[in-house]
Amino acid sequence: MLLDQRRGNILELIESKGFVSLQELVDHLGVSESTLRRDLEHLDRIGQIRRTRGGAAYVGESLTAFDERRHRASVEKQSIGRAAADLIQSGETIILDGGTTTLEVARNLAGKSLQVVTNSLPICNQLVSVSTIELIYLGGYLYPKTGVALGSLTIEALKQIHARRVVMGVGGITEAGLFNQNSLLVDTERQMLEAADELIVVADSGKFGHSELVHLCSLKQVARMVVDSGLPTEWQTRIREAGIDLVIAESGSRDA
């Protein structure tokens, strides 16, 4: 079993039960106590669990299941997807991060001649039959709730990639920057930022004004944001004052 896969399985088990003893992990995974202790130390260090005497308790915030998230703010996400796709020109190489809003971007790329790099199986399924798109899938530990590849193998693959833009969704946005819900996800997204010249953030207005478990980057690293028309005026002002090109996506329209 690969390192990232094993640690993902440990996290899944602890998350589902709240607390798991070391012996339960040994019985469930069939690996040594010393190996599991190192894994638990790592997960404790990145803030997903808390080690306790004889086991570990879950303290992190999980990635919400993909099918659950895709129905939240669906109309807004569709309009954001159309507007973000309009920013992408034929001939570009882009990275599409996994997520429900970036999936809406993918739905609107038909007809463009592109290289698309992604760690998302739902996005791959959406684009695999589009003849004008050359699809590059990033391997790694596949997070079962979302169909997104994460971890060291994904990061190593990204080190071989250079793209014009990365299109990324986030879990929260404050004046301190961008946040997401999972440390393994954020580590992978940071490498995406290294691999691309420009960051486009796609986010519905409900993401603004609150943080999540892990800080991803500052607002200074964002070139553009595509949001729905429900974003309050004060947040529109803050984003523009941060030097970000703000695109307001109108529902039901293809015009940004």
N, C-alpha and C positions, 0 to 999 in steps of 0.2 A: 504494500500500500504506500502511495506517495505521501511525502511529509504534509503537504497542504491538504490532501484528501483526509489524512488521518486527523489532523487538527480540526478540519471542518466537521468531521464526524463526531469528535469529542465535543465541540461547541454545540452541535445539533442536539446531542444527548443531554448535555447539561441544561441547555435552554428549555428543552421539552419537559424535564423533570424538576428543574429548579435547583436541585442538589443531587450530586452523584458521588458515591464513595470511590476511592481509588481501586478497590477490589472489583466493583461493578464495571469500571472501565477496563480493567485487565480481562475480566470475563467476556465483556462485549467485543473488545477489539483484538484480543489475543496477542498483545505485545507486553513487553516487560514493564515492571513498575518503574525502573529507572528511566526508560524512554517516556513513559507517561508523565513522570514528574517534570521532565524537561519541557514537554508540551504544555503542561499546566502552568509552569513558570512563564512561558512565552505568552500564553493567553491572559494570564494575570497581569503581565507587564503592559500589554496593549489595552487593558481595561475591559476585556470581555467577560472575565470571570474573577472571582475572589477565592484564592486558595484557603482552605480551612483544614483543621486537623482531620486527616483521614479522607479528604476528598476536595470538592470544589463546588461553589455556588455561582449561579448565573447573575451577573449584574449589568451586562451590556444591553444595548438596544438592538433588537434584531432587524434584519431586512424584512419588511412586510411582504407577504406572499404576492407574487407578480399578478395573479388573477384578481386579487383583492384590490391592489393599487391601480390597476388599469381602468377601473370603473370610477375612480375618484376624479372629479373635475374633468370628465371625459370631453365635453364640448370645448372647454378651454384648451385642453391638450391638443385636440384636433386642429384648432386655429393656430396654435403655436407651431405645430408640426408643419403646416402649410407655409407659414411665414418664414420659418427657419430654412426650409428646403429652397425657398426662393432666393436665399442669400448664397446658395452653393451653385457654382458654375461648372458646366461640362469641362472635363479635362483635369479636374482637381483630384487629389488624393485626400480623403478625409477619414478621421477616426470617429466612429459612433460608439459612445459609451452605452452600456446596457441600461434599460429603464423604459417605463411606459411612455414618457414624453418623447424620448429619442426614437422609440418605435414608430410614433406618429410622423416624425421627420422621415424615417425610412420609407414609410408608405407613400410619400410624396416625391420620391426621387426618380420615379419611372420616367424614362425619356431623356435623362441626363447620362452622358458618358463619363463614368467615374470609376475610381478605385476606392472601395470602401473597406476599411479595416474595422473589425468589431470583435468584442468578447461576448456578444449576446446571441444565444441560439434563437430566440424569437425574431431578432433582426435578420439573422441568416436565413431563417425560414421565409421571411418576407421578401428577401432580395435574391435568393438563389436562382429563381426562374426569370429574373430581369436580364435580358440579353445584353443591355448596354452597360451593365455594372460588373466590374471585376471584383470579386469578393474574396477577402482575406480574413480567415477566422483565427483568432488568437486562442491557443489551447491553454490548459491549466486545470486547476481544481474547479469543477462545475458546481456552483452553489445551488443546491437542489430546489430552493424556494423560488429562485428567479431565473434560472437558466443562464446565469452569467459566470464566465470563467474568471477566477481570481487567483492571487497568490504568486509565488516565485516563478513558476513556469510562464505565466502570463506576462509578468514583468520582464523576464529575459527575452521573450518574443518581441515585446515593445521596444526593447533597446536596439533592435535591428530595423526599426521602422522610422520613417520621417514623413510627416503629413503637413499639408497646408493648414488644415484646421482640425480641431477636435470639438465635437458637439457633445455636450455633457449635461445631464440632469443632476440635481442636488436635492438633499433632504431639507436644507434650511439655509437662509441667507440673512445675515445681520451686517451691521457696519464693520464688524470684525472680519467678514469674509464669507466663504462658502463652507458648508458643513454637510457631512453624510453620516449614516447610521451605523457603519461597520468598519472596523479598522482594516480588515483585509481588502475591502472595497476601496478605501481611501488610498492605501498603499499602491494599488493598481492604477487608480486615477491620477496619482501624482506622476507616475511614469508616463501616462498619456500626455500630461502637460509638458513633460520633457521632450516628447516625441513630435510635438506640433508647434507651428509658428503662431497660431491664433486660437484662443479659447472662446467658443460661443456657448453660453449657458442658456438652456431652455428650462423655464420654470413657471408654473402657474402662480398666481398671486398669493395663494395660501401658504407658500413656502417662505414668504418674507416676514421678517421680524422675530424669528425664533431660530435657535441653533439646534444641532443634533449632537450625537456622542463625540464625533471626531471632527476637528478643524481640518479642512482640505487646503485652502489657500486664501490669500487676501483678495480684496476686490481689485487691487492693482493689476492682477494677472488676467483679468477678464477684459476681452476686447469688445464683445457684444453680448447683450442679453435680449432674448426674445420672450416676452411675457404677454399675458392676456390683458384685456382692457379693464379688468377689475383691480389692477394695481393702484393703490391710493396715490394721490398727487404728491404727498410728501415723500413717498418712496421713489416715485419717478424723479423727483428733484435730487434726492440723495444719489441715485444711480448715475445720473448725468453729471453731477458735481464730482463724482469719482472718476470721470473721464471715460465712461463706458458708453458706447453707442447703443441706445435703448430703442428696440423695435417693439411697438405695441401691435399685437395681432388681434384684428377685429374678427369676432365670431361670424362664420358664414361667408367670409371674404378671403380671397387669395391675395389681397393687397396688404403689404406690410405698412 
